[in-house]
Amino acid sequence: TVDGGGKSLSGDSFLGEPSDDKNASNGQSEEPLYEDVMCWILAHLPQLEEEDAVAYYNHLLDDGFDSIDMLIEVLEEDLYFMKKGHQITVLQSMNSVDNDDFSFDSPENDLDAVDDQKTISRDTTIDNTIDQAGKELDKTEAWIAEQNRLVEERVAARLAAEDEAE
């Protein structure tokens, strides 16, 4: 897997210049923009394997998606090179997230924000599940109390019938 800074977890950098260096003449480094591309990929596919991340990164750069401004405009047909499940996940993620969230001033911070959002969502889901389980437990406890009351009534009725019979 990869981290948000464009390095594999083994430490090797794979964020290099695309095959045709567009800004070589003006002497500006494009590495921050290219890091944004990898951050965008990982923000939408956080569990992506390194091999797929590098392939997707290279395809996006080769197809001209070399900045966040360009990536915001990505359409389904632009993701032709991705595995179908990854395409679906990216498109759903893009539809559920405000694109302003992808202005990567600090890629690590933005990935942390994505992780925080997932944690909040997971915590909310857990809280809802706990609440639902609590309601089910309350219903079960009420049912058990009712059953106990009915049993006590039957026992009392049986004892009363036995006393009358004697």
C-alpha positions in Angstrom: 0.0 0.0 0.0 1.0 3.6 -0.3 1.0 6.7 1.9 -0.4 10.1 1.1 3.0 11.6 0.3 3.6 9.5 -2.8 5.9 7.0 -1.3 5.4 3.3 -1.1 5.4 1.9 2.4 8.8 0.4 1.6 10.1 4.0 1.3 10.6 4.2 -2.5 9.2 7.3 -4.2 7.1 6.7 -7.3 5.9 10.2 -7.8 7.9 11.3 -10.7 7.4 13.6 -13.6 5.0 12.3 -16.3 6.4 11.2 -19.6 6.3 14.7 -21.2 7.5 17.4 -18.8 5.1 20.3 -19.4 6.9 22.8 -17.2 10.5 22.1 -17.8 10.8 25.3 -19.7 9.7 27.5 -16.8 11.8 25.7 -14.2 8.9 25.1 -11.9 8.6 21.7 -10.2 5.3 20.0 -10.6 5.8 17.5 -7.8 3.3 19.1 -5.4 0.6 18.9 -8.1 1.5 15.3 -8.7 1.4 14.5 -5.0 -2.2 15.9 -5.1 -3.1 13.4 -7.8 -1.9 10.5 -5.6 -3.7 12.0 -2.6 -6.9 12.3 -4.6 -6.6 8.6 -5.6 -6.0 7.5 -2.0 -8.7 9.8 -0.6 -11.3 8.0 -2.8 -9.7 4.5 -2.5 -7.9 4.5 0.8 -7.2 0.7 0.9 -5.8 0.6 -2.7 -2.8 -1.6 -3.2 0.4 0.0 -4.3 0.5 -1.6 -7.8 -3.0 -0.3 -8.6 -2.3 3.2 -7.1 0.8 3.6 -9.3 -1.0 2.4 -12.4 -4.0 4.7 -11.7 -1.7 7.6 -11.0 0.2 7.1 -14.3 -3.0 6.8 -16.3 -4.4 9.9 -14.8 -1.2 11.9 -15.5 -1.0 10.5 -19.1 -4.6 11.5 -19.7 -4.0 15.0 -18.5 -5.5 14.8 -15.0 -2.5 16.3 -13.3 -4.2 18.7 -10.9 -7.1 18.8 -8.4 -8.9 21.2 -10.7 -8.8 18.6 -13.5 -9.6 15.7 -11.2 -12.8 17.4 -10.0 -14.0 17.1 -13.6 -13.4 13.4 -13.9 -16.2 11.5 -15.5 -17.0 7.7 -15.4 -15.5 7.2 -18.9 -12.3 8.9 -17.8 -11.7 6.0 -15.3 -11.7 3.4 -18.1 -8.4 2.0 -16.8 -9.6 1.3 -13.3 -11.0 -2.0 -12.1 -14.8 -1.8 -12.2 -15.2 -1.9 -8.4 -12.7 0.9 -8.0 -14.5 2.9 -10.6 -17.8 2.5 -8.7 -16.1 3.4 -5.4 -14.5 6.5 -6.8 -17.7 7.8 -8.4 -19.7 7.2 -5.2 -17.1 8.9 -3.2 -17.0 11.8 -5.5 -20.7 12.1 -5.4 -20.8 12.0 -1.6 -17.9 14.5 -0.9 -17.8 18.2 -1.6 -15.1 18.7 -4.2 -13.8 21.7 -2.2 -12.5 19.1 0.3 -9.9 18.2 -2.3 -7.8 21.3 -2.3 -4.7 19.7 -0.9 -2.6 22.4 0.8 -1.2 19.6 3.0 -1.8 16.1 1.6 -1.3 14.4 4.9 -3.8 16.7 6.6 -6.4 16.1 4.0 -5.9 12.3 4.2 -6.3 12.6 7.9 -9.5 14.5 7.4 -10.8 11.6 5.1 -9.8 9.2 7.9 -11.5 11.4 10.5 -14.7 11.4 8.3 -14.6 7.6 8.1 -14.1 7.4 11.8 -17.0 9.7 12.5 -19.2 7.7 10.1 -18.1 4.4 11.7 -18.6 5.8 15.2 -22.1 7.0 14.2 -22.9 3.6 12.8 -21.6 1.9 16.0 -23.7 4.4 18.1 -26.8 3.7 16.1 -26.2 -0.1 16.4 -25.8 0.2 20.1 -29.0 2.3 20.4 -30.9 -0.2 18.3 -29.5 -3.1 20.4 -30.5 -1.3 23.6 -34.1 -0.9 22.3 -34.2 -4.6 21.4 -32.9 -5.4 24.9 -35.6 -3.2 26.5 -38.3 -5.0 24.5 -36.8 -8.4 25.4 -36.7 -7.5 29.1 -40.3 -6.3 29.0 -41.4 -9.5 27.3 -39.5 -11.6 30.0 -41.2 -9.5 32.8 -44.6 -10.2 31.2 -43.9 -13.9 30.9 -42.8 -14.0 34.5 -46.0 -12.2 35.6 -48.1 -14.8 33.6 -46.2 -17.7 35.2 -46.8 -16.3 38.7 -50.5 -15.9 37.9 -50.7 -19.5 36.7 -48.8 -20.8 39.8 -51.1 -18.7 42.1 -54.2 -20.0 40.3 -52.9 -23.6 40.5 -52.1 -23.3 44.3 -55.6 -21.7 44.9 -57.2 -24.6 43.0 -55.2 -27.2 45.1 -56.3 -25.4 48.3 -59.9 -25.6 47.3 -59.7 -29.2 46.4 -58.4 -30.1 49.9 
